[in-house]
Amino acid sequence: MEPAPRAWLTRAGRYGERDQWALDGGVTPGGYGEVPDLSGCRSIEDVRVLVAAAVPDASPNAVKNFSAQLWALVHRMSVGDYVVLPAKSTSQLAIGRIISPYRYDSAEGDEMRRHVRSVEWLRTDLPRTAIKQDLLYSLGAFSTYCEVSRNEAALQIAAAARTGIDPGSKVAVKPLKAVTPSAKQPEAVEADEEAGIDLEEHAQGRIASLIQEHFSGHKLAVLVEALLTAQGYTCWRSPEGADGGIDLLAGSGPLGLDAPHLVVQVKSEQSPIGDPVLSQLIGTTTKHGAAAQGLLVAWGGLTPPAKRSAKDNYFRLRVWTATDVIAQMTEHYSSLPEEIRSELPLKQIWIAVEDTG
């Protein structure tokens, strides 16, 4: 019997600079450009020798860390395993399956794109809000490559690839053990997602869950209204029910008559919003005058055609995804009404940013 597929977290750079390249090219997202071809390595010690020579200024712990991750890419991953790419450029998740062994593309001009495996991407626009907290926690690991294994993660990821929804784990969820970058032990990379968690990313996931719980459906428009009001807009909100494509109208000044004028449509669905909704909002905005601008709140993000339309209408329309709503809320939290803050209790903390190697 063949072993069950495993699941792996991959990351495309600190700022997601290789996100689109990996998705367009059907590959894992590269990285570790200083390190030469690892095809001849037969053990993790072989990898460590090459890594140590390639990055001589790296600490011994960093060398162990990098080597463990590259060994996972070269040897531990198998054809048929699942890979998850949290795309920073879109705040969505891509899920694919590995379809080739490791290869080193020496003809590639960008050295950060040479260490790869081929991937068949099954979904490229899965909203983070479709993933439950236990799996999101694992997907917050700092590592560029690591196995995601706790609580039947591979089964959850396989189901999400098929249906677009994480069914959750039937295994009792382990208590969270947040590890700051400074406390991360490189030897623990072999333990994969236990190696260290991006606390900011995990916190955003928890806030997203709270918003989904308390502000689903029409109530999300109430939250967006409060956010715009905190920014100085005067708003009119459509009653719950059929809204004709308008959830909010917002303008500056005490009566809301001054520019800019916003026509706002709020979609709380966890699935990506398609191009027809975007086109409807553009048409509705046009009816409100040449100076009117559109704001689409798409909690689950946009489909690829809708993303192209949003880009084509850059000077007429903006899109807020779940990530944008959370960013707006944390920025204006102190100005939100007490009843909203009571349903979304947050506390700001500060932590030192450490070099992760």
C-alpha positions as a Python dict, from the first residue, in 0.01 Angstrom:
ca = {
    (1, 'M'): (0, 0, 0),
    (2, 'E'): (131, 341, -95),
    (3, 'P'): (176, 588, 193),
    (4, 'A'): (-89, 855, 228),
    (5, 'P'): (1, 1196, 79),
    (6, 'R'): (154, 1444, 320),
    (7, 'A'): (107, 1819, 322),
    (8, 'W'): (374, 2089, 309),
    (9, 'L'): (376, 2460, 376),
    (10, 'T'): (574, 2669, 126),
    (11, 'R'): (646, 3041, 127),
    (12, 'A'): (749, 3268, -160),
    (13, 'G'): (966, 3524, 13),
    (14, 'R'): (915, 3761, 305),
    (15, 'Y'): (694, 3989, 95),
    (16, 'G'): (548, 3725, -133),
    (17, 'E'): (770, 3845, -417),
    (18, 'R'): (767, 3502, -587),
    (19, 'D'): (396, 3425, -532),
    (20, 'Q'): (275, 3486, -886),
    (21, 'W'): (585, 3337, -1045),
    (22, 'A'): (530, 3009, -858),
    (23, 'L'): (160, 2998, -949),
    (24, 'D'): (212, 3090, -1314),
    (25, 'G'): (506, 2853, -1356),
    (26, 'G'): (357, 2558, -1170),
    (27, 'V'): (646, 2525, -924),
    (28, 'T'): (729, 2546, -558),
    (29, 'P'): (840, 2899, -468),
    (30, 'G'): (1219, 2866, -478),
    (31, 'G'): (1438, 3055, -233),
    (32, 'Y'): (1786, 2996, -89),
    (33, 'G'): (1953, 3137, -399),
    (34, 'E'): (2306, 3131, -256),
    (35, 'V'): (2296, 2752, -224),
    (36, 'P'): (2412, 2547, -526),
    (37, 'D'): (2252, 2240, -685),
    (38, 'L'): (2151, 1984, -420),
    (39, 'S'): (2069, 1698, -658),
    (40, 'G'): (2374, 1501, -548),
    (41, 'C'): (2297, 1521, -175),
    (42, 'R'): (2216, 1188, -13),
    (43, 'S'): (2178, 1306, 345),
    (44, 'I'): (2097, 1617, 540),
    (45, 'E'): (2464, 1636, 634),
    (46, 'D'): (2550, 1668, 263),
    (47, 'V'): (2309, 1961, 244),
    (48, 'R'): (2460, 2124, 554),
    (49, 'V'): (2807, 2117, 400),
    (50, 'L'): (2686, 2303, 91),
    (51, 'V'): (2474, 2549, 289),
    (52, 'A'): (2761, 2630, 528),
    (53, 'A'): (2989, 2703, 232),
    (54, 'A'): (2726, 2912, 54),
    (55, 'V'): (2638, 3131, 354),
    (56, 'P'): (2960, 3147, 558),
    (57, 'D'): (2836, 3433, 775),
    (58, 'A'): (2527, 3241, 890),
    (59, 'S'): (2518, 3113, 1247),
    (60, 'P'): (2539, 2737, 1308),
    (61, 'N'): (2173, 2736, 1407),
    (62, 'A'): (2075, 2917, 1087),
    (63, 'V'): (2273, 2666, 881),
    (64, 'K'): (2086, 2380, 1050),
    (65, 'N'): (1756, 2559, 992),
    (66, 'F'): (1818, 2623, 623),
    (67, 'S'): (1952, 2272, 570),
    (68, 'A'): (1650, 2104, 727),
    (69, 'Q'): (1414, 2304, 507),
    (70, 'L'): (1610, 2235, 189),
    (71, 'W'): (1635, 1866, 281),
    (72, 'A'): (1256, 1862, 302),
    (73, 'L'): (1235, 2009, -49),
    (74, 'V'): (1498, 1775, -194),
    (75, 'H'): (1421, 1448, -19),
    (76, 'R'): (1128, 1442, 222),
    (77, 'M'): (861, 1569, -16),
    (78, 'S'): (712, 1307, -250),
    (79, 'V'): (530, 1318, -579),
    (80, 'G'): (160, 1332, -493),
    (81, 'D'): (204, 1528, -170),
    (82, 'Y'): (4, 1846, -119),
    (83, 'V'): (164, 2190, -98),
    (84, 'V'): (4, 2506, 40),
    (85, 'L'): (124, 2852, -55),
    (86, 'P'): (-12, 3141, 157),
    (87, 'A'): (10, 3417, -103),
    (88, 'K'): (100, 3747, 63),
    (89, 'S'): (15, 3940, -253),
    (90, 'T'): (-352, 3832, -239),
    (91, 'S'): (-398, 3709, 121),
    (92, 'Q'): (-540, 3388, -27),
    (93, 'L'): (-415, 3030, -22),
    (94, 'A'): (-305, 2819, -315),
    (95, 'I'): (-317, 2439, -287),
    (96, 'G'): (-142, 2206, -529),
    (97, 'R'): (11, 1862, -564),
    (98, 'I'): (376, 1787, -631),
    (99, 'I'): (425, 1623, -972),
    (100, 'S'): (804, 1601, -1002),
    (101, 'P'): (1120, 1528, -803),
    (102, 'Y'): (1348, 1812, -695),
    (103, 'R'): (1541, 1986, -970),
    (104, 'Y'): (1790, 2271, -988),
    (105, 'D'): (1718, 2505, -1279),
    (106, 'S'): (2066, 2636, -1359),
    (107, 'A'): (1936, 2816, -1671),
    (108, 'E'): (1711, 3041, -1460),
    (109, 'G'): (1856, 3392, -1441),
    (110, 'D'): (1715, 3464, -1096),
    (111, 'E'): (1904, 3246, -848),
    (112, 'M'): (1609, 3261, -606),
    (113, 'R'): (1403, 3061, -858),
    (114, 'R'): (1636, 2765, -912),
    (115, 'H'): (1548, 2519, -631),
    (116, 'V'): (1207, 2385, -733),
    (117, 'R'): (965, 2099, -776),
    (118, 'S'): (686, 2105, -1033),
    (119, 'V'): (337, 2155, -890),
    (120, 'E'): (-13, 2116, -1029),
    (121, 'W'): (-200, 2399, -861),
    (122, 'L'): (-554, 2283, -782),
    (123, 'R'): (-679, 2608, -626),
    (124, 'T'): (-513, 2946, -627),
    (125, 'D'): (-776, 3169, -466),
    (126, 'L'): (-889, 2991, -150),
    (127, 'P'): (-974, 3255, 113),
    (128, 'R'): (-805, 3214, 449),
    (129, 'T'): (-1148, 3247, 606),
    (130, 'A'): (-1238, 2906, 458),
    (131, 'I'): (-971, 2743, 677),
    (132, 'K'): (-1034, 2659, 1041),
    (133, 'Q'): (-813, 2786, 1320),
    (134, 'D'): (-618, 2469, 1395),
    (135, 'L'): (-496, 2446, 1036),
    (136, 'L'): (-440, 2822, 1005),
    (137, 'Y'): (-217, 2802, 1310),
    (138, 'S'): (0, 2539, 1141),
    (139, 'L'): (10, 2744, 820),
    (140, 'G'): (154, 3033, 1021),
    (141, 'A'): (492, 2862, 1060),
    (142, 'F'): (792, 3079, 970),
    (143, 'S'): (963, 2815, 759),
    (144, 'T'): (991, 2841, 381),
    (145, 'Y'): (940, 2463, 360),
    (146, 'C'): (796, 2246, 634),
    (147, 'E'): (555, 1959, 677),
    (148, 'V'): (208, 2041, 814),
    (149, 'S'): (103, 1732, 1003),
    (150, 'R'): (-90, 1805, 1321),
    (151, 'N'): (-458, 1713, 1350),
    (152, 'E'): (-497, 1535, 1015),
    (153, 'A'): (-375, 1842, 828),
    (154, 'A'): (-318, 1655, 501),
    (155, 'L'): (-679, 1532, 501),
    (156, 'Q'): (-806, 1883, 576),
    (157, 'I'): (-596, 2030, 296),
    (158, 'A'): (-706, 1761, 50),
    (159, 'A'): (-1072, 1833, 132),
    (160, 'A'): (-1018, 2209, 98),
    (161, 'A'): (-861, 2152, -244),
    (162, 'R'): (-1167, 1953, -355),
    (163, 'T'): (-1447, 2158, -201),
    (164, 'G'): (-1304, 2496, -112),
    (165, 'I'): (-1390, 2441, 255),
    (166, 'D'): (-1180, 2302, 541),
    (167, 'P'): (-1392, 2035, 715),
    (168, 'G'): (-1187, 2063, 1033),
    (169, 'S'): (-1010, 1790, 1222),
    (170, 'K'): (-1168, 1499, 1404),
    (171, 'V'): (-860, 1483, 1622),
    (172, 'A'): (-851, 1687, 1943),
    (173, 'V'): (-675, 2014, 1871),
    (174, 'K'): (-346, 2056, 2053),
    (175, 'P'): (-321, 2369, 2268),
    (176, 'L'): (-148, 2658, 2100),
    (177, 'K'): (220, 2691, 2173),
    (178, 'A'): (323, 3019, 2018),
    (179, 'V'): (698, 3047, 1960),
    (180, 'T'): (856, 3381, 1889),
    (181, 'P'): (1132, 3404, 1628),
    (182, 'S'): (1398, 3454, 1895),
    (183, 'A'): (1299, 3130, 2069),
    (184, 'K'): (1294, 2918, 1755),
    (185, 'Q'): (1529, 2621, 1769),
    (186, 'P'): (1655, 2523, 1424),
    (187, 'E'): (1674, 2155, 1523),
    (188, 'A'): (1297, 2168, 1566),
    (189, 'V'): (1245, 2234, 1196),
    (190, 'E'): (1226, 1856, 1160),
    (191, 'A'): (916, 1885, 1381),
    (192, 'D'): (782, 2113, 1108),
    (193, 'E'): (507, 2355, 1211),
    (194, 'E'): (620, 2334, 1574),
    (195, 'A'): (933, 2523, 1469),
    (196, 'G'): (784, 2866, 1523),
    (197, 'I'): (469, 3057, 1445),
    (198, 'D'): (419, 3399, 1290),
    (199, 'L'): (223, 3556, 1575),
    (200, 'E'): (96, 3845, 1362),
    (201, 'E'): (-48, 3608, 1102),
    (202, 'H'): (-203, 3389, 1371),
    (203, 'A'): (-357, 3694, 1541),
    (204, 'Q'): (-513, 3805, 1212),
    (205, 'G'): (-668, 3460, 1174),
    (206, 'R'): (-822, 3481, 1521),
    (207, 'I'): (-960, 3829, 1450),
    (208, 'A'): (-1106, 3706, 1121),
    (209, 'S'): (-1283, 3426, 1308),
    (210, 'L'): (-1431, 3675, 1554),
    (211, 'I'): (-1558, 3895, 1273),
    (212, 'Q'): (-1714, 3597, 1098),
    (213, 'E'): (-1882, 3492, 1421),
    (214, 'H'): (-2023, 3831, 1519),
    (215, 'F'): (-2055, 4020, 1189),
    (216, 'S'): (-2175, 3774, 929),
    (217, 'G'): (-2427, 3871, 660),
    (218, 'H'): (-2569, 4222, 681),
    (219, 'K'): (-2382, 4292, 1005),
    (220, 'L'): (-2057, 4313, 808),
    (221, 'A'): (-2200, 4626, 646),
    (222, 'V'): (-2254, 4765, 997),
    (223, 'L'): (-1885, 4710, 1073),
    (224, 'V'): (-1776, 4868, 743),
    (225, 'E'): (-2001, 5167, 814),
    (226, 'A'): (-1831, 5210, 1152),
    (227, 'L'): (-1487, 5192, 988),
    (228, 'L'): (-1578, 5459, 732),
    (229, 'T'): (-1735, 5676, 1001),
    (230, 'A'): (-1411, 5650, 1201),
    (231, 'Q'): (-1230, 5785, 895),
    (232, 'G'): (-1456, 6093, 882),
    (233, 'Y'): (-1725, 5984, 639),
    (234, 'T'): (-2096, 6038, 692),
    (235, 'C'): (-2279, 5722, 587),
    (236, 'W'): (-2621, 5599, 482),
    (237, 'R'): (-2679, 5225, 520),
    (238, 'S'): (-2935, 5025, 329),
    (239, 'P'): (-3185, 4831, 543),
    (240, 'E'): (-3134, 4456, 559),
    (241, 'G'): (-3280, 4281, 255),
    (242, 'A'): (-3269, 4360, -116),
    (243, 'D'): (-3037, 4655, -160),
    (244, 'G'): (-3015, 4705, -536),
    (245, 'G'): (-2639, 4664, -529),
    (246, 'I'): (-2581, 4932, -265),
    (247, 'D'): (-2510, 4860, 100),
    (248, 'L'): (-2365, 5199, 194),
    (249, 'L'): (-2334, 5548, 57),
    (250, 'A'): (-2062, 5760, 214),
    (251, 'G'): (-1947, 6117, 170),
    (252, 'S'): (-1731, 6367, 352),
    (253, 'G'): (-1852, 6660, 554),
    (254, 'P'): (-2118, 6680, 828),
    (255, 'L'): (-2400, 6594, 585),
    (256, 'G'): (-2201, 6355, 366),
    (257, 'L'): (-2235, 6588, 66),
    (258, 'D'): (-1868, 6660, 9),
    (259, 'A'): (-1629, 6457, -206),
    (260, 'P'): (-1514, 6191, -216),
    (261, 'H'): (-1844, 6007, -260),
    (262, 'L'): (-1836, 5630, -208),
    (263, 'V'): (-2081, 5367, -328),
    (264, 'V'): (-2018, 5056, -118),
    (265, 'Q'): (-2116, 4696, -175),
    (266, 'V'): (-2042, 4448, 107),
    (267, 'K'): (-2013, 4074, 43),
    (268, 'S'): (-1957, 3857, 351),
    (269, 'E'): (-1928, 3525, 164),
    (270, 'Q'): (-1618, 3318, 236),
    (271, 'S'): (-1588, 3226, -133),
    (272, 'P'): (-1425, 3464, -384),
    (273, 'I'): (-1652, 3718, -552),
    (274, 'G'): (-1681, 3703, -930),
    (275, 'D'): (-1664, 3963, -1203),
    (276, 'P'): (-2046, 4017, -1234),
    (277, 'V'): (-2059, 4166, -883),
    (278, 'L'): (-1770, 4397, -965),
    (279, 'S'): (-1932, 4504, -1293),
    (280, 'Q'): (-2262, 4572, -1115),
    (281, 'L'): (-2090, 4796, -862),
    (282, 'I'): (-1908, 4988, -1136),
    (283, 'G'): (-2239, 5045, -1314),
    (284, 'T'): (-2411, 5153, -994),
    (285, 'T'): (-2125, 5389, -911),
    (286, 'T'): (-2149, 5551, -1254),
    (287, 'K'): (-2517, 5630, -1193),
    (288, 'H'): (-2419, 5837, -888),
    (289, 'G'): (-2213, 6084, -1087),
    (290, 'A'): (-1872, 6115, -1246),
    (291, 'A'): (-1709, 6192, -910),
    (292, 'A'): (-1844, 5883, -734),
    (293, 'Q'): (-1608, 5600, -650),
    (294, 'G'): (-1679, 5239, -565),
    (295, 'L'): (-1571, 5027, -270),
    (296, 'L'): (-1630, 4652, -283),
    (297, 'V'): (-1582, 4469, 45),
    (298, 'A'): (-1519, 4110, -64),
    (299, 'W'): (-1452, 3915, 254),
    (300, 'G'): (-1350, 3602, 62),
    (301, 'G'): (-1143, 3786, -199),
    (302, 'L'): (-1189, 3795, -577),
    (303, 'T'): (-1180, 3542, -858),
    (304, 'P'): (-903, 3592, -1119),
    (305, 'P'): (-1141, 3764, -1371),
    (306, 'A'): (-1263, 3997, -1096),
    (307, 'K'): (-904, 4080, -1003),
    (308, 'R'): (-837, 4180, -1363),
    (309, 'S'): (-1148, 4401, -1367),
    (310, 'A'): (-1042, 4564, -1040),
    (311, 'K'): (-703, 4642, -1192),
    (312, 'D'): (-865, 4783, -1509),
    (313, 'N'): (-1081, 5010, -1291),
    (314, 'Y'): (-807, 5113, -1050),
    (315, 'F'): (-903, 5482, -1048),
    (316, 'R'): (-1274, 5413, -1002),
    (317, 'L'): (-1290, 5135, -748),
    (318, 'R'): (-1116, 4978, -449),
    (319, 'V'): (-1153, 4633, -300),
    (320, 'W'): (-1123, 4540, 67),
    (321, 'T'): (-1067, 4172, 139),
    (322, 'A'): (-1075, 4021, 488),
    (323, 'T'): (-713, 4126, 537),
    (324, 'D'): (-796, 4485, 448),
    (325, 'V'): (-1098, 4494, 680),
    (326, 'I'): (-881, 4366, 967),
    (327, 'A'): (-612, 4624, 888),
    (328, 'Q'): (-870, 4904, 887),
    (329, 'M'): (-1019, 4779, 1211),
    (330, 'T'): (-689, 4761, 1398),
    (331, 'E'): (-594, 5108, 1272),
    (332, 'H'): (-924, 5269, 1379),
    (333, 'Y'): (-1018, 5038, 1666),
    (334, 'S'): (-1015, 5306, 1934),
    (335, 'S'): (-1264, 5518, 1732),
    (336, 'L'): (-1517, 5238, 1682),
    (337, 'P'): (-1845, 5241, 1880),
    (338, 'E'): (-1839, 5070, 2217),
    (339, 'E'): (-2093, 4807, 2108),
    (340, 'I'): (-1862, 4693, 1827),
    (341, 'R'): (-1554, 4688, 2049),
    (342, 'S'): (-1745, 4479, 2303),
    (343, 'E'): (-1813, 4216, 2037),
    (344, 'L'): (-1456, 4235, 1905),
    (345, 'P'): (-1242, 4274, 2217),
    (346, 'L'): (-882, 4340, 2112),
    (347, 'K'): (-567, 4448, 2291),
    (348, 'Q'): (-257, 4592, 2125),
    (349, 'I'): (77, 4442, 2221),
    (350, 'W'): (432, 4506, 2111),
    (351, 'I'): (698, 4239, 2056),
    (352, 'A'): (1059, 4266, 1947),
    (353, 'V'): (1130, 4173, 1585),
    (354, 'E'): (1417, 3928, 1581),
    (355, 'D'): (1633, 3811, 1293),
    (356, 'T'): (1506, 3465, 1198),
    (357, 'G'): (1829, 3371, 1022),
}
